[in-house]
Amino acid sequence: MNRDDRTAADTADTADAAAVARWWQAFVAAGNLPADLAPVQTRLVRGVYRGAVPSGPVFVKAMAFPRAKDRLRYAFRALPGAHEAAMLQRLAAAGVPAPAVVAVRTRRARLLPAQSLLVLRALPVVAESAAPAARIADEAALVLRMLAAGVVHGDLHTGNFVRLADGRLAVLDLQSATPVAQPRADRRALRVRLAANLLQDRPAELTSALRRAGLLRDDGEAREALARAGARARAFQRGRVGRCLAESTEFTRAWHWWGCEHRRRDAAAGRWLAVADALVPWRGQRVRELAGAGAGPFLGCRRHWPRLRRGALLVPEEVGEAAAAAAIAAAVAADGRWRAHGEVGA
């Protein structure tokens, strides 16, 4: 790089740093990012935004810590932005395709996690055209390269891989990745676990592509990976259903002297209907929603002591008794199928 090139690079770095500083100051001051960053994904804990610095387009991952369990989780470990940046830099050093780190900012308040901001260079992504077997083989090859670089990706699924314009596959979202001191590509248990993650919700015949790629090496490993993939899929579904009973992006939970109350975060006013076991239709409505039946009428659920059995459901004023009764019956039936078979169904 000659002197003119260095000057241009330094100028770009300075301009980029000024843009990141403005975003960070707004995030710290108000808890929100400026309007020039367009939301891509917003959740209770983390948001992903699209924007640009003077040197080009970027994605910004902003994380707050509204729940006590999140503050406790990161009380004695690196905050998410710093950790993911370290994992991405390790992959970059090994030549593994992944987003480049533009900037990372973190802040603690009274020693507890407060805010984390990670700015990543946007990748030149194109639509996937490879057949399913070729695609999963490429994913497996990239997983093996990550293992050789000493990185274990903790959230492997097809959405965290993207096809680049030059034909390579790149990996995203390394917040839950973990470093290992030595390459672990030959460790059987680890390879099977990662293969199971890739196989979740995919046809069983794709195990042959994973064997050709070298992530799985014999029939026994293939059978174990498929069994683990099935268990992982069922656990994932249980987690999705269970979000209606926890503090999450879509739902709130509050404890009172009389019991527990769950609500949708966007719940409007309504009236409470006494229900013998309110948990069952509340959970059943969530099962139906995940199955594609659309949002049901229940806006909240109260569960009273003792044993949190008897309770009430919150419904909009315009929902009549007959409509509420029909919705309760459909939700109770869906919950029964869910408990019997572990699968969502409308």
N, C-alpha and C positions, 0 to 999 in steps of 0.2 A: 504494500500500500504506500503510495507516494504522499507527499505533504498535502496536496490538494484533497486527495481522498480522505486522509485523516481529518482534515478540517471539516469536510462535509459530514463525516461520520460523527464527529464530536458535536457539530451543530444539531444533527438529527437527534442524538442522544439527549442533548440539553432540552430540545423542544418536547421530546417524548416525556422526559422527566417532569417538565412543567405541567403537561396534561395529566399525568398520573397524580401529581401533587394536588391538583385542583379536585380530582375525583376523590382522593383520600381525605382531603380537608372537608368536603361535603359529607362524606360517609361518617366521619368522626363527629361532625357538628350536628347533623340531623338524623343520622341513621339510614339515610337514603342516598342513592347516587343521582347525579345530575340528569336532566332530561335528554342530553345528547347521547346517553347510553340506553339502547333499546332492550327491554327485557326479553330474554329467550326462554328462561325457565325461572319461576319464582316459587320458592318453598319456604316453610316456616324458618328454617335454619340458614339456607343458602340460596342465593340467586345467581343466575348466569346472565350476562348482558353482552350485547354486541355494540362495538363502537370503533373509534379510530384514533390513533395518535398521528402526529405529522408523518411518521415513517411508514404508516400503513394500517390496515384493519387489524383489530384485536378482539379478543373475548376477555371479559372481566368476571372473575368469580369472587363474589362478596359473601362473607359469612359473619353472622352475629351469633350470639349465644344466649337466646332467650330462656332456655330451660336449664334448670339446675343440673340435670344429668349431663348436658353438653359442657357446662362450665367445669363440672367435676372431671369429665373425661379428658379434657385438655388442660387441667390444672398443672400437671407435672410432665407435659409432653409438648413438643413443638406444635404451634398452631397450624391449622390445615394449609394455609397458603405457603408457609415456610416449608412444611413437610413435602407438599406436592412439588414445589419448586426444586427441592433437593433431589427428589426421585426423577424429575424430568431432566435435570442436569446430568444425572448419572446415565440416563438413557442416551442423552445427546453425546456424551463422551464415548459411548459404545457404538454410535452410529445408528441407533434404533430410531425410526421415524416417529416423532412426537412433537407437540407444539413447543416452540421456543419460549423461554421465559423472558418477558419484557421488564417486569418489575414485581416485587412482592412487598407488602406492608402488613404489619401486625401490631396489635396494641392490647395491653393488659390494663386492667383497672383494679387496684388493690390486690395485685398479684393474680387475679383471676382473668381468664380470657374475655376479651371485650369485642374485638373486631379483627377480621382477616381479609386481605384483598390480594388477589393474584391476577396479574395481567399477562395474557398469553398471546403470542403472534397467531393470527388466523392462518389456517392451513388451506392450500388450494385443493379443495375437496370436489370430487366429481361423483356422479351417480354410479352405484355398483352395477356391473354388468356380468360379473362372474357367476357361474352356476353354483348352487349351494355347496356341493362337495369341494369345488375349487376355493370357494370363499372360506370355509371352515379350515381347510388345509393351510391357507395363508395365515389365518388367525393362529393356528397351532404353531406354525413356523415362527411367527412373531413372539409368541409366548416363550418358545425355547430361546430365542435371542434375548428376551428380557431376563430369563433365568441365568443365561450365561453372563449377563451384565450385573447380576446380583440383585435383581428386582423381582418381587413376587406381586403381581397385580391382584388386589383383593376384591375386585368387582368385575370379573370377566363376563361380558355378554356382548352380543353382536353390535349393540348400540355404541359401545366404547371403542369400536374400530371404524375407521373411515378410509375410503379409497382416495388416493391422491391423483392429481393430474398426470404424474409421471408413471402411474400404474402401481406404485408401492402401496402397501397397507400401513396406516399409522395408528397408534394407540392414543386414547384420551383418558382423562379423569383418573389420575393416579393419587387421589387424596387418600384412598385406603390401601395403597401399595405399601409393602414393607421391604426394607433392605436386608440382604443376607451377606455375610462376610465372604462366603465362598460360593462359586457357581453351584447350582443344585439341579442341573438338568438330568442327572442320573438317579435322583431320589424317587423311587417308585410311588410312594404315598402322595408326594407333592404333585407329580405328573398326573396321577389319576384324579386327584382333587381338581386340578385346573382343567383337565379334560371334561370332567363332570360339569363344571361351570359353563364351558363352551357348548355342551350338549343339552343344557336345560331348554325345554320347550322346542327341541329340534328332533327330526326323525332319527330313529335308532340306527338306520343304515349309514349315517354319517360317521359312525365309529371307524369304518374302514378308511375314510379320508384321514382321520387322526392317526391311524396306524401307519399309513403311508408317509405322513409328515414326521413320524417318530415320536409324537407325544404319548401315544399308547404303543405297547410293544408285543402284546400277545392277547389271546382270547380271554384269559382271566382278567387282565387289566380292563379290557373292553366291557366285560360283564359288570365289573365293579364300578366302572365309570357310569354306566347306564343306570345302575341301581342308585348311585349317589345323585345323579341328575334328577331322577324321579323324586327322591326325598327332598332335594333342594327346591324343586318346583312346588311341592306340597307346602314346604315351610314358607316359601315366598307368598303363596296364596293365603296362608294363615296370617302372615304379617299384614297383607293388604286388607284383609277383613278386619283384623284387630285394630286398625288405625281409628276406627270409629269409637273405640273405647279408651283412647290415649290422647295426649296432647300432640297434635300433628298439624300438618299444613291445612287440612280441611276441617278438623274437629278440635274442640276444646274440652277439657275435663276439669271439674272443680269439686272439691270435697267440702261437705257441710256437716253440721252436727246431726242432721237427719239422714245423711247418706251421700250419694254421688250424683252429679249432674253432667251429662254429655250434651254437647250442642254442635251443630254446624257453625263454622266461623261466620258465615254469611246469614245466619238465621234471623228472620224477621219476627215480629210479634205474632202471637197466636194464643191458643187456649190449650190447657192441659187436659188430657183424657186419662182417667185412671185405668190401668191395665194390670192384670194379675201378675204377669211376669214381663215387664217392659223390655228387659234385655233381649228377649228372643226376637220380637219383631224389629227392634232397633238394629240388631245384628243382621237379621234376615233381609232388611231393606238394603244394607250395605252389600250383602251377597248378590242381590238382584241387580244393584247398580253396577257392580263389577262385571256382571254377566251381560250388560248392555241393555237392561230394562229401563234405563233412565233414572233420574232422581225421583225418589219417592216423596210422600207428603210429610214424613216425620222430620221435624226440625231439631228436636231434642229428646232426651230420655232422662228421667229421674228414677233412681233406684234407692229404695229406702231400707234402713236397718229394720229388723235384723236380717242378716245374710244377703242383703241387697237384692231381695227377690221382688216384692211388690213395688209398684212404681207408677209412672205416668209417661205418656208420650205427648210432645208438643206438636200441634198441627196448626196450619193456617186457619184463620176464622172462616174462610170460604169453603173449607172442606167439611162436608156434611157427615152425619153419623154413619150413613150407609157407605159412603166412599171410604171413610176411615176404617170401618169394619172390614171392607173388602181388601184394603191395603194391608191391614193387620193379618188377615188370613193368608194372603199371598206371601207376606214376609215370613210368617211362621212356617209355611210349607217350604220356602227356600232355605230357611235355617235348618229345618229337619233334614233336607237333602244334603246340605253342607256338612252337618255333623255325621251323617251316615256314610258319605262317600268322599268328603274332603275336596269337593270340586264345586266351583260356583256354577249356578244355573238359574236362569230366569223362571 
